[in-house]
Every structure is written in structure tokens, then in C-alpha cells.
Amino acid sequence: MKNFKYFIFAISITIFSQNTFACSIFYYIDSKTGKIYFVNNEDYWYDVKPYIQIIPSSKNEFGRIWYGWKNFGQGGVNEKGLVLDGAVTPEQKIPTGYSEPKKKNITDEILAKCSTVDEAVQYLEEKKIALKNAHIFLGDKNGKAVIVEWVNGIKRMVTIKNNRLIATNFNLSDTIHTETCWRYSVINKGLDDLDAKNMEDAIDLKVIGNVIGKAVQLPQSNSTG
């Protein structure tokens, strides 16, 4: 069983224009130790009161912890080592027969019922869930990770390659609309540097935090200040 670390480096509410989002997420397996890290930044402005919800295990549900607001889970982890997060993307057409989970806390439902990436993907399919302006990032303690996207009316899945999977705010599977994201490139370069380290150079949460830290979107002034 791999050692699993879930690390929210920066749950930061920063001031942007209304339509600006800057979420950065990665799942990384240290090839030297087998340790797994799931890390994210939440850099955006929402006029909400966020909180961390901790729910103990029960007879039919796994123990879980998630971050969110108004009974909406942005991301979290459960006792089985399943992690989930989401990021805003350009709006797309969702597949026929699918619908958005309005008024449902799918983060909580998935973490309560699913123990692996495969089970979470199956849950999304059984419920015919799709998001028109976001993708869902899933990872587990077994070394499996996937980003589920709905692009041009088709469900697509981007799986982990080598020892990493990275997501920001564009659809990785969109072959028509492509974007250059400096945060994606910075994270990928940082993980390359970690892979190149000597065996004697330990990788820990501080080192991982420095990788995601370089992708933090700093506050910017707008018309309201």
C-alpha cells in the first residue's frame, strides 16, 4: 500500500475580475519512495463563507473531509484514500442523456460511497452526471488518477502518465480549443525537477508545496479595487 498525502497548499480567496479562475491541481507519485501527493491551489474570488466539513464514518458511508461552502464540496478526501477536486473550464456542450447535478453535493456523495477512482468514475456514469464548465480530478491510494471532462458533447478521460497528472483551467482533451497555461507548465517543470533529484534529496510536503506555490495566482486590481 502506497503512502498517501493529501495536501491543500493554498485555500486562498484572492481578488480577481468576476470571470477569472485560477485552480491548479496535481497528483504525483514519488518514483523513489512510492509516496503519493495530491495537491491543489484554490485562487479565485467567490463571495462565500468557506468551511471544512469533517464527517465520521457510519455503517453505510466512509469517513471523509471536504472543503466547500453552502453544502457544496469543492474537493476532499475519504478514509479509503480517494481524493477529488474540480476546476472551472471553458463552457462545453454536455453529452445527450447527461445532466448537471444541480442541488446535489456530488463531492460528498462520491467520497461517502466510493473507495477508488474506478468506483467514482462508475458513479458518475450511473448517475449520468456531466459538467458544462468544469472537469473533475480523481485519484486514489493505489496510484490511479484520472481527469473526467465533457468536451464537444463527449465524455473524455485523461489518465495519469508516468508518475503525474496535472490540471488547471482548460480541458486537456479538447483538440479544437487549446490554451497555453503558464501554471500548467510551471508545475510540470517543477515535477521534472523533483524526478531529477538524487536519492539523498528527500521529497516531503514542503518540497511539494514549493512546486504548487510557484503556480499561485497573485491578487490583481480591477475596477472595484
Residue pairs with C-beta under 8 A, 6 or more apart in sequence:
1 141
2 29
2 34
2 35
2 36
2 141
2 142
2 143
3 33
3 34
3 35
3 36
4 35
4 36
4 38
4 81
4 141
5 35
5 36
5 37
5 38
5 205
5 208
6 38
6 77
6 83
7 37
7 38
7 39
7 205
7 208
7 209
8 39
8 40
8 42
8 67
8 75
9 39
9 40
9 41
9 208
9 209
9 212
9 213
10 41
10 42
10 43
10 212
10 213
10 216
11 42
11 50
11 67
12 41
12 42
12 43
12 216
13 42
13 44
13 45
13 46
13 50
14 22
14 43
14 44
14 45
14 217
14 218
14 219
15 45
15 219
15 220
15 221
15 222
15 225
16 22
16 44
16 45
16 217
16 219
16 220
16 222
17 220
17 222
17 223
18 45
20 44
20 45
20 220
21 43
21 44
21 87
21 88
21 169
22 41
22 43
22 44
22 168
22 169
22 183
22 217
23 40
23 41
23 42
23 43
23 44
23 85
23 86
23 87
23 88
23 167
23 168
23 169
24 40
24 41
24 43
24 87
24 166
24 167
24 168
24 183
24 184
24 187
24 212
24 215
24 216
25 38
25 39
25 40
25 41
25 85
25 87
25 137
25 166
25 167
25 168
26 37
26 38
26 39
26 40
26 164
26 165
26 166
26 167
26 187
26 191
26 211
26 212
27 36
27 37
27 38
27 83
27 137
27 139
27 145
27 160
27 164
27 165
28 36
28 37
28 38
28 39
28 163
28 164
28 191
28 194
28 208
29 35
29 36
29 37
29 143
29 163
29 164
30 36
30 37
30 163
30 194
30 203
31 163
31 195
32 197
32 199
32 203
33 203
35 203
36 139
36 141
36 143
37 205
37 208
38 77
38 83
38 85
38 139
39 208
39 209
39 211
39 212
40 75
40 85
40 212
41 212
41 215
41 216
41 217
42 67
42 74
43 216
43 217
44 88
46 69
48 69
48 70
49 69
50 67
50 68
50 69
50 74
51 67
51 68
51 69
52 65
52 66
52 67
53 65
53 66
53 67
53 68
53 73
53 76
53 108
54 64
54 65
55 61
55 63
55 64
55 65
55 108
55 112
56 63
57 63
57 79
61 112
61 113
62 78
62 79
62 80
62 111
62 112
62 113
62 115
63 78
63 79
64 76
64 77
64 78
64 79
64 108
64 111
64 112
65 76
65 77
65 78
66 73
66 74
66 75
66 76
66 77
66 107
66 108
66 111
67 73
67 74
67 75
67 76
68 74
68 75
68 76
68 105
68 107
71 105
71 108
72 105
72 107
73 84
73 105
73 106
73 107
73 108
73 111
74 85
74 86
74 107
75 83
75 84
75 85
75 86
75 107
76 83
76 84
76 107
76 108
76 111
77 83
77 84
77 111
78 111
78 112
78 114
78 115
80 114
80 115
80 116
80 140
80 141
81 115
81 140
81 141
81 142
82 110
82 111
82 114
82 115
82 116
82 117
82 119
82 120
82 138
82 139
82 140
82 141
83 138
83 139
83 140
84 107
84 110
84 111
84 120
84 136
84 137
84 138
85 136
85 137
86 107
86 131
86 134
86 135
86 136
86 137
87 134
87 135
87 137
87 167
87 168
87 169
88 133
88 134
88 169
89 133
89 134
89 135
89 149
89 169
89 170
89 171
90 133
90 170
90 171
90 174
90 177
90 179
91 132
91 133
92 132
92 133
92 149
92 150
92 151
92 152
92 153
92 171
92 174
93 132
93 150
93 152
93 153
94 100
94 130
94 131
94 132
94 150
94 153
95 130
95 150
95 153
95 154
95 155
96 153
97 128
98 128
98 129
98 130
98 150
98 155
99 128
99 129
99 130
100 129
100 130
100 131
100 132
101 127
101 129
106 124
106 127
106 129
109 123
110 120
110 123
110 124
113 119
113 123
114 120
114 122
114 123
115 140
116 140
116 142
116 144
117 138
117 139
117 140
117 142
117 144
117 145
117 146
118 144
120 138
121 138
121 146
121 148
121 157
124 136
124 148
130 150
130 155
131 150
132 150
135 147
135 148
135 149
135 150
135 167
135 171
135 172
136 147
136 148
137 145
137 146
137 147
137 165
137 167
138 145
138 146
138 147
138 148
139 145
139 146
139 160
139 165
143 160
144 160
145 159
145 160
145 165
146 157
146 158
146 159
146 160
146 165
147 157
147 158
147 165
147 167
147 172
148 155
148 156
148 157
149 155
149 156
149 157
149 158
149 171
149 172
149 173
149 174
150 156
151 171
151 173
151 174
152 174
152 176
156 171
156 173
157 173
158 165
158 172
158 173
159 165
163 191
163 195
164 188
164 191
166 184
166 187
166 188
166 191
168 181
168 183
168 184
168 187
168 215
169 181
170 177
170 178
170 179
170 181
170 184
171 177
183 215
183 217
186 214
186 215
187 211
187 212
187 214
187 215
190 210
190 211
190 212
190 214
191 211
193 211
194 203
194 207
194 208
194 211
197 203
